[in-house]
Amino acid sequence: MLGSLYLEHLSDADLAFLGAAGQSRYDVRRDPDQLEALIDSTETFRALFTVAGRDPLLRGSPFLIFAVLVHRVVRDLRQATFIEEWVGPRQRVPVFDTESLRDFGADPLRRLFLAELLASYTNVANGSTLVKTTRGWRRRRFSELDPLRLIELAEVVPDADRPLVYRRLGDLSLFLTGIFPDYAGERLVAERDRGRLERMLGTAERERADRHDGVWLLEQLGRRAYRIAQHGADRRAAMAAVLAEVSENFAAARRVLNFLTDRYLFPMRRQWFGTG
């Protein structure tokens, strides 16, 4: 099953590249079970990332690039004795609890989930929707990179579409706290908007809080959004289970992405994502 999920995202050029990098004698489209092993291989990583001056996105699709990086980070975490934990803008402290990160990355569907998430933010959607107000219908802008706009969109779309919007809200929370934590912690949420986001969390989350920076706020928001979204993820029951797991282990997922960003993405993240 996992191989078929990878095939949904990989282009013909990606498959040819993987076959060449792994010197595969098989047609990987006919034998998808070997795909994750090829993505995980040191030869594939070297072919994409060790040629000086060559942007990896010129050699593979965004999904392939991020799938390879996610697998590489999972390998790296097996040897890591500590990580640099984000505690504030431009502030890191060493944390020696790496076991939870290794546990999160050990599941193949979670690795696929992270690769899908990162690839999705290389091309984001913006637009507008009509909203009925006390003054009549008004056109309101929305962006996939604005948590407040996504919350507003969730309030006006049909019930059947609401879990999809909450899934994207959870994705955005994880993406920003994982890839752009300084921006998320310091500049994303204006003070006038903080109360609106906190009200969505519910009383229990607010009362447990020992901090209220943007990263904490998005982490709690992401947990809640994924809990709502999992109930509408009928297309792939396995991925619905992953949403529930990410909701429960959001901090571990965020730290895996922080580790990936610090080790591999930092020089390229603005070029690849164009956000923050």
Phi, psi and omega in degrees: 000319183299319179300320179293328176293321176294322181298333178297336187252336188273135178278170175301321179295322177299314182295320177296318179298315180297318179298319180290318181295323180267002182052043183285137176270358185250159171279109186295339176290327178276343182230065187294344182295341180271357186299315184294325177296321177293319178296326183279349189288147177297326181297319179294316178301314181296320181296330181271323196241359184250008176268112185299135175079004181249121178290122179304331180292350173276351183248343181205166178290160176306319181298316179298315181301312184285329175297317179296318180294319178299315179296321180296319180294322177299320175298313182300321183295336177296334182257347185286134177263342176203164174235162174269110184271132177289127176235355179172165180308122179061027179232127178226148173228147178289134176234130188264002177274086177261350184297321181295327178289319177297320179297317180297316183284349182289336183276125184295328179289328176291323176297317176299318179303313181295321178295317177300315182299310183297317180297327184293337183267007170279349179210099187256159184260141172226158179176204180213158178219152179274130182235133178276124179239179178295343178256016180102191182283135178229145176272127183238130179287148171222156178216142176293348181260009182238107183299325180295319179294323178294321177297316179297321179296320180298333181282343185244346180282160176302153183306323182295333182268349187298318178300329178294322179291319178293326174301317181291328176294318175297317178300315181298318180299318180289319180298311184292317180287335180274322187257325181234058186296325179297316178295315180297322184282333190247324193234348187292312188257114176292150183302324181291339181263348186300319181298324180295321179289319180295325179297331179289338186286331186094160187295320186299314181297318181296320184287334179279349189291135171250004174204161184222033176286172184298326179294314177301316183297315180291327178296314178293321179296317179297318178303311183293319181297318179293325177298319178291318186293329185298333182285345178252007183268065185278338186298320179226102184301325181297319180288333174297321177295324179296320178301319178296320180292320179293323177301318181285333185238038185300318182298320178294318178298317179297319181291325175300316179291325174301315180297315178299317180296311182297324186273326189230325191269339192309315182290338189247355194294322179291323179293318184282324185254331179063030181235177174081000000 
